[in-house]
C-alpha cells in the first residue's frame, strides 16, 4: 500500500462546464441565523435527482435534462422552491425557516430517536428482506458487465495551467471539463474499460467473472497503478453491514448496526417508475467515524432499494481522500425483482482536505444488463483459473468497443486516449514519469533493465562498517515469463565484496510451473524470522544497524545456494520442492562465536566454527482470497488482507557435499485478518516448529528479537538478537487496530484522526539437552520454556504518516540486563 500511495501522490505532483449537462446549480443552504445546514436535501422538482448538502451546507447538482426548479428541504424546516432563471446557476444562497411538520410524515432534527421513528421501522423491513432481494432470489444468475475507471486531476485553474512544469505539454488542457458531482474543473489523465460476463450460483455460493475485453490509456504496464486501481475499486453489496473502501470498513447505512451510528429521517415519498417509494435521509450521529451521509429510495412492498446516493463524511477517519461519492440505481424487472443496473463511485484524492486543495479524482462507473436466471452450470465451471491470460483481450479494435460498450464515451473520454498517447512521446513528461515510477517501485528502468532496489544502496553494521550496494533485474513487462536479478555489495570495514544472483523461469503458464535457482554470499543477521523464506536475495532490516540499538556484531557469513520447482495446481495454492546448500560461519569471531562440539558427549574431540549443510524441502503455501496483478513469473499483491497458511518441511542429510548434520525440520505459519464488527481489524499470527535431531546454533530456531528503533512484524520488541533459541516452539501474536473508533468519541482527540492499536505476543519453546551439550559458542542457550510474553499499545496516523508503539515486557523480567520497556515507531502512507 505504501508504494501504491507514493506512486499516486507522485503522480499528483507530476501533473499536479460539461457540454452534455443542461442544468447546473450550486450554492449553500443556511438557516435564519446564517448558520450552514448540513445534510439538507436538494433535488430537481418532480424528480428523484438530488444531492445532500455537505457538512458546511454546500451543494452542487447537475443533470443532462432541462429543469427550472429545485426544492430544498431539511427536517424541522419548511421546504423551499427555487426558480432557476438560467441553465447554470452557481453561488446560490438558500435560507430555510423553521416550519410545520409535513403532512403524514413525522420529522426529526439533530439526533433522531431510535423509537417511534418511521424511517427505522422501514429500515427493519429492509433487514428482513435483504437476503431475499435482487440476485439472491434465484438459484443461479448471469449478466453482462461494463466497467469504466477514470483518473482526473481536479481543481484546474489558469494559474495551475501556467506552471513551468507544463511547458511543452499545454495541449493536455484542451480536455479540461467540469465534475457533475462537485462542480470542480478536472482533466482526464487515465481511463480503463473492461467488458466481462459474470456467473453466480447462490446454492453452491460460488461466483466467476470472465473478462472479454480490456482497454486503457497510458501506464498500462505499471503494476503499482494497476494494483492501486484494483485495491481502490473492490466489489461491494450495499446490503452488507460493512463496506470496504481504501482498506477501511465503513458502516453501511443499511447495516443492522446502522441505528447506532446514523440518524434516519423519513423525508418524502413518491412514485418512481410506477412504484411507490419512500425517501429516507441518513447522516452520522458522531463525527470521525467511518460513515456516510445521503439518502435512498426504497419500495413500499418489496423493501428493495430503488436508488441510493451517499458520500463519506468529511470528518471520517481516512487519509488522503477528501470526498467519496457513491450512487447506485436498480431496475424494476417485475413486481418483486429489483436488479442493479448502474453503480457509480467517485473519490477525490488530495494531500489536504481543504476545499481549495488540488488532487486526483478516481471514478468508476459500472453498468449491468442482460440478466439470465436459474441456468445451472457444471460444478467445475466455477473453478478459478490459476493464471489464464489472453493477449487478445487487450487488443480489441476501436470498432469492437464502439459496438460493445454499454454507453458511449463523451468527447473528453475519447480524447484522453489520444492525449495520453501523445503525452508519452514528450521527453520532458517521460523523464518526470520515470522519476515518479522509480519512487513508487524502488527501481529505475533503463530499457529492459531495472536498476535497484535504490533504497538498499546504502547500509551500515558493526562488521562491514559503511556498506554500498548496486544491482538490478531484467524487466520487459509485468507479464515476463522469466527474470534474472543480481547485486554486488562492498563493506569498507571488512574490505570484502558480497554478491547475489538468481533466476526464475515459468515453464508452464496455466499451472504456474516455475523453476528457480540462485546463490548469495553475504553478511547477515540470521534468526530474524521463525519461519524460513525462499527469497534467495532477501536481506533483513536487522542486518543494518544504521537505526538500531545495542550490540549488532552477531552477524554471520552466509553462502547459500538453492534450486526449486513449484506449481500452482489450484488458485492460490502453491506447492514447492527445493534443494539447498549453505555454509555458515561467524562474521566477527572475536566477539561472536558459532562453535559447536564435534561430539556432544565427548568435548575432548574438539570444536568447529563453520557449518556446511545440504537439505531438501517441500512446502505448501495457501493464500485464499489473495488478489494479484500480473501473469508473469512475479506478481504484485493488491493488498495483504488475506489468510495465509504455510507448511514447510526440510530434511538435512549428512555426508552429501560434506554436509555436517542429519535432521528434520517442520514449520507451520498461519496468519488471519479478522474484521471485528466495525471496531477495526484484528490480525492473529500463529507459528510453530520442531527440529528432530541434533543441530548447532546456525540451524536452530532463533526467537526473532528487534533491536531497531522501528516496528517489525512478527518480532519481539523487547528481545535482543539470540536472547532465546529453541528447537521446538509455539508463537502467537495478536494485534488489533481500532482505526480510530475509540478516539473518535473523545472530544479534543476526535479532530486529530488518530488510530489506536493494541497487541500481545507470546512464545513457548524448549531446547533439548543434546543440543545444549553440542553448543560451544559464545551464546548461552536459553529457551522461553516458562512462556515469554510482551504487550504493546500504540497510536497511529500521527500527522497521517507516523505510528508510535509503547511495549512492555511481561515475562522473564528477572533476567539480568533485560529490556523492560521500549518505544518504537514506523513511517508509512495509509488510507
Order of alpha helices (4+ residues) and beta strands (2+ residues): alpha-beta-beta-beta-beta-beta-beta-beta-alpha-beta-alpha-beta-beta-beta-alpha-beta-beta-beta-beta-beta-beta-beta-beta-beta-alpha-alpha-alpha-beta-beta-beta-beta-beta-beta-beta-beta-beta-beta-beta-beta-beta-beta-beta-beta-beta-beta-beta-beta-beta-alpha-beta-beta-beta
